[in-house]
Amino acid sequence: MTVDGNRADIRSWTVMRGIAALAVVLFHFKIHIAYPIASIPVIGAVIFHGDLGVDMFFILSGFVMTYVYGLPAPKTRFNFRKFYIRRLARIYPVHVVTLLGALVMLSAGSILGFVQVDRTQLLWAVPIQLLLLHGIIPNTAATLNYPSWSVSSEMLAYLLFPAFALLYRTVRFPSILVVISLTMLYVMMDLTSLAAFGAIRVSTEFILGMGLCLLLRDRRHSVAGPVAMMLGFAIFIVTVNLEGPRSVAIVGLAVAISGAFVGHQDRPATLPVRMLTYLGQISYSLYMVHALIEAPGFRIAQMVTGASKDHHGLGVLAVMVIAAIVAAALLYHIVEQPCRHMLVAFADRRNGGDKHR
């Protein structure tokens, strides 16, 4: 998730996105590894709950959209058309390319006899996913490029952004909706899977991020911010290691995001920070492409190493993660960035050079 302009260019957020995307990758890849990753002190539990990185993306999206665009209201100069085109330009090219990649791989796997293809299901799934409805319509989320269900749900949140803004304008006190969002997350989190009610969960976390932004938008503190960020991550790490409520772990992530915002300062970055920042820049492509590396990658590793299915070593895991990052970098520079710039430039020309938001 990247926003327009430099207004939300907060390095800590970018680093967080990179770490979150990597956590999701490890969460999905761990099932192919024989080593009991969950037993690794501290980070094992974080990897085991790496799917919560998706929740961090959703909260951060609501926060950043509100920070950049404020609360758009009807009959204002807010350019809704431009807003939606920019959001679509951000997510759709990579979605289409990875969807086509999944189709090619599935077809090749079917020809080689590695997988069986339900063509009826496929004929139903492809148009649904092209229309970004698979995070909303039941039983279509896990077909083809399975991580992309969240893109569908997030696009719904973008579409509802004006409605969410109206909700905040009506309630007037952001803290009320923040408390309601946290309560809903506490009730929902352990009832069913993420994808099963993704649209509701995404909307709840998006609203939570919006509320946090409204509460904190005029606050800056060079000391309190970093302390809150570290406290938030501590809450997350302790909660997942003690197998506490996942909703509490998400609260920790929300606190960390808020702390990064409050304590944001422009400072020279060290090499590790620059590397993590770049990982954050390609995080969306990494999130979207890693499933396409997973299926053939571990299959090839099985043939090369002779390991039984899903009993690979940590070395194979490292190779697969590196392959996913390399693929993400290529996707980012060849598809994501060029297509986004091209579509945004086209939208700007259609708007006659209109510069208002």
N, C-alpha and C positions, 0 to 999 in steps of 0.2 A: 504494500500500500504506500503510494507516494503521492504527494500533493503538489499543486502547482505553485511555482515561485519559491522564493527563499524564506517565506514567512514561517514555514514549519520545518525548516532545515535544522532540526535539533539532532545533533550527532548521537546522543544517547538513545533516542528513539530508533534511529537507523541501526545502531548496534543491536538493540533489543530485537528488531525484526530479523536480523541475521541469525541471532541465537535461537529465536523462536522457530524459524524455518528449519534450522539444523536439528533442533529437538524433534520436530515432526518427522523429519527424514529418519532419524535414529529410531524413533518410535515405530515406524513402519518396517524398517529394515531388521529390527531386532529379532523378529520371529524366524529369520533364516539362520540365526547364529546359535551354535550349540552352547557357547559360554553363557552362564547365568548372569546376564548383564544387570539384572535387578539386585544382585548381591554386592555390586561394587559400592563401597561406602559413599554416601551422599549423592553422587551423580547418578547412581543406578536407579534410584527412585525417580529422579528428575527425568531420565530417559523413559522409564516405564510409564510416566504420566506426560510424556512429550506431546501428546495430542492437545494438551491445554495451551500449547503455543498458538493454536488456531483461535482460542478465546482471546488471547492477548491481541491478536490482529484485529479482532472485531471491536474491542474496547478502544484500541488506538485509532481505529478508523473513525469512530464517533467523535473522539476527542479532537482529532486533526481536522475533520470536516468542519466542526464548529469553530475551531480556532482560526481556520483560514477564511471561512465564508460567513461566520456569525450565525444569526438566526434569520434566514431569509423569510420574508413575509410577502403575501400577495400584494399587488399594487405597488411594489417597490421596483427599483432599477435592477434588482437581481436578475441575471440572465439565466433562467432555468434551462433553456435549450443548450446554451454553452456549457453549463454545469454537467448536464447529462451526457453530452458528447465527450467531454473530457473524461468522465468516469468510464464510459464505454471504451474510449480509446486506450485507457489505462489497462483494462482487463481483457478485452475481447480478442485482440490479435493473438496473444499467447494462448488463450483458451482454444481458439480455432486450430492453431498449429498443433498443439498437444493432443487435441481431439483427433485430428487427422493422423497424427503419429500413432495414437492408440489403435485406430482403425487399421492402419497398415500392419502394425505388429500383430494384431489379432488375426488378420487375414493370413499373414505369413505363418503364424503359429498353427492355424487351422490346416493349412496346406501341408505343413511338416508333421502334422499329427500330434502336436504338443497340447493343443486345446481343442475343445469342442465348442462350436459357435451356435448359439440359438438365434437363427436369422430373424425369426419373428420378433424376439426381444430387441434385437439390434435395429430393426426397422422402426421400432417404437422409440428406442433410446436416442438415436442420432438426432432426429428433429427436435426432440425435447431438450437435448443438451445444447444444440445450436441456438435454441430460443432462451437458454439460461433458465429453464424451468425445473431442472432436475434436483434442485435443492428444496423445491416446494412440493412437487408431485411425488407421492410415496412410491417406493420400490424402483426408482430410476437413478438414485444417487450413486450407487457403487458400480454402475456399468461403465465400461471404457476407462477413461482417465479418472479414477475414483476421487482424487483430492478436489476435483473441480466443482463438486457439489457446493462447497463453501463460497465459490465465486458467484454461483447463482443466488445464494442466500444474501451475500453482501450486496449484489446488485439490487436486490429487493430493498435492502436497507437504504441504498442511495435513492431509489425511487420514492421511498417514504420519508426521506429527509425533510422535505417541506412540511409534511404532516407531523413529524416528530418536533419540528421547530414550533409549529402551531400549538402542540401539546405543552411545550415549555412556556410559551407565551401565555397560555391559558392558566396554567398552574402557578406561574410566576416564581415559585420558590424551587430552584433546582434540587435542593436537598431532599425534597419530598419524593421526586421521581428517582433520585439516586437510591433512597431507602427502598422504594417499591421495586426497583430493578434488582437490588441485592436480595430482597426477600424472594422474588421470583426465581432468581438463580439458585438460592438455597433449596427451594421446593423442587425445582426441575432437575438439578444436576445429576442426581443419582437415580432418576426414575427410568431413563431410557438412554439410548445412544445419542451421540451428537447429531449425526446425520438424520436420525428419525424425526427430529423436530428442529432442524437447523434454522428454518426461517424465524421461528419464535425465539430461539436462543440468540441468534445473531441480532435480531431487533432489540432484545433486552439488553445485550451487552453494548450495542451501538448507542442506545439511549443512556446507559450508564456512562459511557465515555463522553457523551454530549454534556451530561450534568456535571461531571467532574471538570470539564473545561470551563463551564459557566461559573462554577464555584471558585476556580483558581486562576482565571484568565488575567486578573490584574495583580496577581501575587508573584513576587520573585524574592528568593532568599538563597544566597550562595551557600549557606550552611545547612539550613533546614531541608532544602531540596535533596542534596546527596544523602543526608541522613534518612529521609523518608524513602528514597530509592533503595538504599541498602536494607532498611527495615522491611520494605515490601518483598524483596527477594528472599530475605530471611524467613518471613512468614510462609512464602511459597515453599521453600526448601524444607523447612521443619514440618510443614503440614503433609507434604507428599511422603516424607520419610517416616512419619508416624502414622501414615495411612488415615489421615484425618479427612474431614469433609472436603471434597474437591471445590465446593463453592468458596471455602475459606482460602484455598490455594489461589483461586481466581481473584479474591479480594487482595491478596498479596501482590498479584500482578498489577492490579489497578492502582494500588498504592505506589508501586515502583514506577509506573508510567507517569503518575502525578508528580512524584518526586523529581523525575528527570525534567519535567516541564518547569517546575518551580525553580529548580537549581541550574537551569541551562545557562552556560557561559561558553563563549567562543575561546577555545584554548588550542594551542598546537597539539596535534595528535601524534602519539608514538606509533611505531610500526605495527604492533599488535592491534592497536585501535584502528589504524587505517585499514588493516586487513579485515577486521570485523565490520568496519563501515562499508567496505566493498561487498562483503557478504550480505549486509543489509540491503544494499542497493539492488542486488540480484535476487533478493529473497523471494519475490513473487515468482520469478522464473524457476527458482530452485523448488519451490513448493509445487509448482505445476508440472515440472518435468521429472521429478524423482521417481514417480511410479512407472514411467516409461523406461527408466534405468533398472528398476527393481526386477521386473519380470524376466527380461532376457539376461540381465547381468548375473543374477544368481543361478540361472539355468546354465549359462556358459561356465561359470565358476564350478558348478557341479560336474560338468563334463571334463573340465581341465584338471581339477584336483582329485576327482573320483570320490568326493565326499557324498554321503547319503543326503537326501533332500532335507533342507533346513537344518543341517548340522555343520555349517561352515565355521571357520575360525575367525578370530578378530582381525587377522590380516585381510581376509576377503571383505569383511565389513569396511575396513579402511579404504580399500580399493573402490568399493561401490560408492562410498560417500564422496571420494575424490572425483569419481566419474560423474556423479550427479552434479557436483559443483562446476565441473568443466562444462557439462552440457548446459547448465543454467547460465553460465557466463556467455556461451555462444548464443543461446536463445535471447538473452538480454540485449546483446550488442547487434544481433542480426535481425531480430524480430521486434522485441518489446520497445526498445528506444526509438528505432527508426519509424515504426508504424505509429507509435504514439505521437511523435513529433509531426508526422505527415498528416494524421487525422486532425490534430489540434490546429495545425496551420490551415487546413481546409475549412474547418469550422470558423476560424477567425476571418478568413476571406469571405465566407458566406454571411458573416455578421457585419460585413462592410467596415472591418477595422474597429468595431466597437470595443472599447477598452474597459468598460465597467464590468463588474463581477456578475 
